[in-house]
Amino acid sequence: MTEKYIIRESTKDDCDQIMKMIRELAEYERLSDQVKLNAETLQRDCFGEEKFCHCLVAETISPGECGEEKLLVGYVLFYYIYSTFKGRACYIEDVYVTPAWRGKGIGRAMWTEVTKIAVAKDCVLLRWAVLDWNTSAIDVYKQWGGQNMSEKEGWLFFLMHKQSMVDYLAKYTSIK
């Protein structure tokens, strides 16, 4: 039997399953303690009035006792950013495939769909981050044409957590 899957836009009803995969990814990345997101917040941010992100899912389709059975086996979460040097850009936050479904082209299929969307939206850059120890992912990204900007131009990726933002505002502004 050939294993079939489709890549489709996620729906509100997918958020619980996407959260399960987000927790699986965090465990793989050794960052489980950092997951504070829940399905309700994800639903608000992906489908609310002010859409912060977009998500595609990989869904299996297999014959079951009561017709077709469907199961989510991957997701890719992305959003749009802007480069003051280049213009429109797309940032891929996560691409994840459950372990049992890896090696079947699902990750590449989801990546391809986001790339198509980015090109259609006239994005000139596709950006993402990868942990330095994830050499298998780094190798794949390089095969696909990705450039390590830390190696190429010396860029380092920084962030501020919410408490750091609050501390900054308290120190440098009158905002409390």
Disulfide bonds with the S-S distance in Angstrom:
none
